Amino acid sequence: MIAELKATYDSSSFYIEAIDFNGQLEYNKKFDERLLESLEVYYKDHTIFIERERMNNWKICEPVDEDCLKTYDFEEVGKILNIIMKHVNRIDLKE
């Protein structure tokens, strides 16, 4: 998931941070997507926060601020979420 997102989006307008339940960040070798706890996606001027509440229950939000999503951003944000959820659904998640 992380590799696909980084390959799809230009690093000048896209950045991602992920953490697993062991406290490992996405760039650490010990990071385990199956234990994914949360993800922060920075796209242009927006932050999308995705957090696991329970085993297969996810909360997706954008912090409320003056940089709220505009309609022209919906397509790209939708593509980002599609990549993330495609991988999350395939991962054999562990609690």
C-alpha positions as CSV (number, residue, x, y, z in Angstrom):
1,M,0.0,0.0,0.0
2,I,2.7,2.5,1.0
3,A,4.8,1.6,-2.0
4,E,1.9,2.0,-4.4
5,L,0.9,5.4,-3.0
6,K,4.5,6.7,-3.1
7,A,4.8,5.4,-6.7
8,T,1.5,7.0,-7.8
9,Y,1.9,10.5,-6.3
10,D,4.6,13.0,-6.6
11,S,6.5,13.6,-3.3
12,S,6.3,17.3,-3.8
13,S,2.5,17.3,-3.1
14,F,2.1,14.0,-1.3
15,Y,3.4,12.6,2.0
16,I,2.3,9.7,4.1
17,E,2.9,8.6,7.7
18,A,1.7,5.2,9.0
19,I,2.1,3.5,12.3
20,D,1.4,0.0,13.4
21,F,0.2,-1.3,16.8
22,N,3.9,-1.9,17.8
23,G,4.7,1.7,17.3
24,Q,6.7,1.1,14.1
25,L,6.6,3.8,11.4
26,E,6.1,2.9,7.7
27,Y,9.8,3.5,6.9
28,N,11.0,1.0,9.6
29,K,11.8,-2.6,8.5
30,K,9.7,-3.9,11.4
31,F,6.6,-2.0,10.2
32,D,3.8,-4.5,9.7
33,E,0.8,-3.4,7.6
34,R,-1.2,-6.2,9.1
35,L,-1.0,-4.3,12.4
36,L,-1.8,-1.0,10.8
37,E,-3.2,1.4,13.5
38,S,-3.4,4.7,11.7
39,L,-2.4,6.6,8.5
40,E,-2.0,10.3,7.9
41,V,-2.0,11.3,4.2
42,Y,-0.8,14.8,3.3
43,Y,-2.0,15.7,-0.2
44,K,-1.4,19.3,-1.3
45,D,-2.8,21.4,1.5
46,H,-5.0,18.7,3.0
47,T,-4.5,16.1,5.7
48,I,-6.6,12.9,5.7
49,F,-6.4,10.8,8.8
50,I,-7.4,7.1,8.8
51,E,-7.5,5.2,12.1
52,R,-8.5,1.7,13.0
53,E,-11.1,1.7,15.8
54,R,-11.5,-2.1,15.8
55,M,-10.4,-5.1,13.7
56,N,-12.1,-4.1,10.5
57,N,-13.7,-0.8,11.4
58,W,-12.0,2.3,10.1
59,K,-12.5,6.0,10.8
60,I,-11.6,8.4,7.9
61,C,-11.6,12.1,8.5
62,E,-10.0,15.3,7.6
63,P,-9.2,17.6,10.5
64,V,-11.5,20.6,10.4
65,D,-9.6,23.7,9.4
66,E,-9.6,26.4,6.7
67,D,-8.1,24.0,4.2
68,C,-11.2,22.0,3.7
69,L,-11.5,19.8,0.6
70,K,-12.7,21.5,-2.5
71,T,-14.8,19.6,-5.1
72,Y,-11.8,19.6,-7.6
73,D,-9.8,17.6,-5.0
74,F,-12.4,14.9,-4.6
75,E,-11.2,12.8,-7.5
76,E,-7.6,12.6,-6.3
77,V,-8.6,12.1,-2.7
78,G,-10.9,9.3,-3.8
79,K,-8.0,7.7,-5.7
80,I,-5.8,7.9,-2.6
81,L,-8.5,6.3,-0.4
82,N,-9.2,3.7,-3.1
83,I,-5.5,2.5,-3.0
84,I,-5.5,2.5,0.8
85,M,-8.7,0.6,1.2
86,K,-7.9,-1.9,-1.6
87,H,-4.8,-2.9,0.4
88,V,-6.4,-2.8,3.8
89,N,-9.2,-5.1,2.6
90,R,-6.5,-7.6,1.4
91,I,-4.4,-7.5,4.5
92,D,-5.0,-10.3,7.0
93,L,-5.3,-7.8,9.9
94,K,-4.3,-8.7,13.4
95,E,-5.4,-7.0,16.6
